[in-house]
Amino acid sequence: MSIGLRAVIITLVVAGSFGCSKDSSISETKGACADIHKSQVCTWAKMQGETVLEVGVTVPIGSIENAPADTTMVWPPVPVATLDIPEVARQKSGMTNVTVFWEPHGHPTPAFLTPHFDFHFNGISSAELAAIDCKDLTKPASLPAGYALPDFDLPPDMTKMMGVKTMVGLCVPKMGMHAVTAADVERTEPFQGSMIVGYNSGKPIFFEPMISKALLMQKQSFDFPMPAVPGWTGTQASKFHAEYDAQKKEYRLIFSGFSTSS
């Protein structure tokens, strides 16, 4: 091999290596933060070039420990915080913002009457969420495998407060309908945690890790199965993992495994 040809090959290999390194660089972008129960909760996104790897929220254990044992119940529920997902990951992940709810007494149905947090990873804007009034009771044409979208008849005291006798599709104003796992429909034991899928006007609009305070206070990592949701806009996460860092005393709630939805 001539010296000139060898030099050309080396140059091409080196240039290609630098090009791959640039394309494969991984970065984490911090999103919005808010004080929740005396601790800063923040969104973030991990990208590899233009590919979204992870979208999540960091939740200090102080936010869990300091959650009040009682709050005034209002309808519809008001989030303790609304946090934007980093803009770099919104289109790629299909996730726009996170609304966080603390439910000290739980909420309907009876399966969920235990203190817990609702983390709604929404695929629509805050203005679109605010416009949901549960008057359009269109249900989706198909649900994820193993999921149900039940109607729930409210007891008289709740009927008076909520202004409806039946929650069709477990619809909540300013949130949407809630599809739950078949196991949650039949649940008799205390609730620990589950992945909920939200809908409005028949279209999926959010993923919701619903997590009991008791589970979070175990200070251990855990996973929820992720359903494949027909009709989700953009790419869709296939994994959910809650990673607990004992040194930092915080959880990272992580969606990953993004791919094009059906």
C-alpha positions in Angstrom: 0.0 0.0 0.0 1.4 3.4 -1.0 2.1 6.0 1.7 -0.3 8.4 0.0 -3.2 5.9 -0.1 -2.5 4.9 3.5 -2.7 8.6 4.6 -6.0 9.0 2.8 -7.5 5.9 4.5 -6.3 7.1 8.0 -7.8 10.5 7.3 -11.2 9.0 6.4 -11.2 6.7 9.4 -10.3 9.6 11.8 -12.9 11.9 10.2 -15.5 9.1 10.4 -14.7 8.5 14.1 -15.1 12.1 15.0 -18.4 12.2 13.0 -19.8 9.2 14.9 -18.7 10.7 18.2 -20.5 13.9 17.5 -23.7 12.1 16.4 -23.7 9.7 19.4 -23.1 12.3 22.1 -25.5 12.0 25.0 -26.7 15.0 26.9 -29.3 15.7 29.6 -31.4 18.9 29.5 -33.1 20.2 32.6 -36.6 21.4 32.3 -39.0 23.2 34.6 -38.8 23.0 38.4 -41.3 23.7 41.2 -41.4 23.6 44.9 -43.6 20.6 46.0 -43.8 20.1 49.8 -40.6 22.0 50.5 -38.5 20.2 47.8 -37.6 21.0 44.2 -39.2 18.7 41.7 -37.8 19.0 38.1 -38.3 17.6 34.7 -35.5 16.6 32.4 -34.8 14.8 29.1 -31.8 12.7 28.0 -31.0 12.9 24.3 -28.5 11.2 21.9 -28.2 13.8 19.2 -31.8 14.3 18.1 -33.0 11.0 19.4 -34.8 11.0 22.7 -33.6 8.4 25.1 -35.4 9.2 28.4 -37.9 11.7 29.7 -38.5 12.0 33.3 -39.0 13.9 36.5 -36.8 14.1 39.6 -38.7 13.8 42.9 -36.8 14.3 46.2 -38.0 12.1 49.0 -38.7 15.3 51.0 -41.6 16.0 48.6 -43.1 12.6 49.6 -42.3 12.8 53.3 -43.7 16.3 53.7 -46.9 15.7 51.8 -49.8 17.0 54.1 -51.9 14.3 55.7 -55.1 16.3 54.8 -56.1 18.9 52.2 -59.3 20.5 51.3 -61.0 18.5 48.5 -61.9 20.5 45.5 -63.5 19.5 42.1 -61.9 19.3 39.7 -58.7 18.5 41.4 -55.9 21.2 41.2 -52.3 20.1 40.5 -49.7 21.0 43.1 -47.5 21.8 40.1 -47.4 21.9 36.3 -43.9 21.4 34.8 -43.0 21.7 31.2 -40.9 19.0 29.6 -37.7 20.3 28.0 -38.6 21.6 24.5 -35.9 19.6 22.9 -37.8 16.4 23.7 -41.4 17.3 23.3 -42.0 16.5 19.7 -39.8 13.4 19.9 -41.4 11.9 23.0 -45.0 13.1 22.4 -44.9 14.5 26.0 -45.5 18.2 26.7 -45.7 18.7 30.4 -46.2 17.0 33.8 -49.0 17.8 36.2 -48.5 16.5 39.7 -51.4 15.7 42.1 -51.2 14.7 45.7 -54.3 12.7 46.9 -54.1 12.3 50.7 -57.3 10.4 50.8 -57.1 8.8 47.4 -60.0 9.2 44.9 -62.6 7.1 43.1 -62.8 4.3 42.3 -62.6 2.3 45.6 -59.4 0.6 44.4 -57.6 3.9 44.6 -58.8 5.1 48.1 -55.3 5.3 49.5 -52.8 8.2 49.8 -51.0 8.5 46.5 -49.4 10.8 43.9 -50.6 11.1 40.3 -47.9 12.1 37.8 -49.6 13.0 34.5 -47.1 13.0 31.6 -49.4 14.9 29.2 -49.2 15.0 25.4 -51.3 18.2 25.2 -50.8 21.8 26.4 -52.0 23.2 29.6 -54.6 25.3 27.7 -55.9 22.1 26.1 -56.1 20.4 29.5 -58.0 23.3 31.0 -60.6 23.1 28.2 -61.5 19.4 29.0 -65.0 19.5 30.6 -66.0 15.8 30.2 -69.0 16.8 28.0 -67.6 14.9 25.1 -67.9 11.3 26.3 -66.5 9.7 23.2 -64.4 6.6 24.2 -61.5 5.3 22.1 -62.1 2.8 19.4 -59.5 0.5 21.0 -57.7 0.3 24.3 -54.3 -1.2 25.2 -54.3 -4.9 25.9 -55.3 -5.7 29.5 -56.9 -2.2 30.0 -60.5 -1.1 30.7 -62.3 2.2 30.6 -65.1 1.7 33.2 -68.0 3.9 34.2 -68.3 4.6 37.9 -71.5 5.5 39.8 -70.8 8.0 42.5 -72.2 7.9 46.0 -74.8 10.7 46.8 -72.3 12.9 48.7 -69.8 12.9 45.9 -72.6 13.3 43.3 -73.6 16.6 44.9 -70.0 17.9 44.9 -69.1 16.8 41.4 -72.4 17.5 39.7 -72.7 14.2 38.0 -74.1 10.8 39.0 -71.7 8.7 36.8 -68.1 9.2 35.9 -68.2 8.0 32.3 -64.8 6.4 31.5 -63.6 7.8 34.8 -63.6 11.2 33.2 -62.3 14.1 35.3 -62.5 17.7 34.1 -59.2 19.3 33.2 -57.7 15.8 33.0 -59.7 13.5 30.8 -60.8 9.8 30.9 -58.7 7.3 32.8 -58.1 3.8 31.4 -57.0 1.4 34.2 -55.6 -2.1 34.1 -58.1 -5.0 34.4 -56.3 -5.9 37.7 -57.1 -2.5 39.1 -60.8 -2.9 38.2 -60.9 -6.1 40.3 -58.5 -5.0 43.0 -59.4 -5.8 46.6 -56.0 -5.5 48.3 -54.4 -2.1 49.1 -53.3 -0.1 46.1 -49.5 0.3 45.5 -49.0 1.6 42.0 -50.0 1.3 38.4 -49.7 2.9 35.0 -52.9 4.7 33.9 -53.6 5.9 30.3 -55.6 9.1 29.7 -58.0 10.0 26.9 -60.0 12.9 25.6 -62.4 12.9 22.7 -61.4 9.3 22.1 -57.7 10.1 21.7 -54.9 9.2 24.1 -53.4 12.2 25.9 -51.4 11.1 28.9 -49.5 8.4 30.7 -49.9 8.5 34.5 -47.7 6.6 37.0 -50.1 6.5 39.9 -48.0 5.7 42.9 -48.9 5.2 46.6 -47.0 7.1 49.2 -46.4 3.8 51.0 -44.6 2.5 47.9 -42.5 5.6 47.5 -41.6 5.6 51.2 -40.0 2.2 50.8 -37.1 4.1 49.1 -36.5 1.3 46.6 -36.4 1.3 42.8 -39.4 -0.3 40.9 -40.9 -0.7 37.5 -44.4 -0.5 36.0 -45.3 -2.4 32.8 -45.9 0.0 29.9 -48.8 -0.7 27.5 -48.7 -0.1 23.8 -51.3 2.6 23.2 -53.0 2.7 19.8 -53.2 6.2 18.4 -50.6 7.9 20.6 -49.1 10.9 18.8 -45.4 10.7 17.9 -43.0 8.3 19.5 -44.1 6.2 22.5 -42.2 5.0 25.6 -42.1 1.3 26.1 -40.5 1.3 29.6 -41.1 3.0 32.9 -38.6 2.8 35.8 -38.6 4.6 39.1 -34.9 4.8 40.2 -34.2 5.6 43.8 -30.9 7.2 44.7 -30.2 6.6 48.4 -27.2 9.1 48.4 -29.2 11.9 46.8 -32.4 10.9 48.5 -34.5 11.2 45.4 -36.4 9.3 42.8 -36.0 9.6 39.1 -39.3 8.6 37.3 -38.0 7.6 33.9 -39.8 6.9 30.6 -37.6 5.3 28.0 -37.5 2.9 25.0 -39.2 5.4 22.6 -40.4 4.2 19.3 -43.0 5.1 16.7 -46.6 4.3 18.0 -49.1 2.4 16.0 
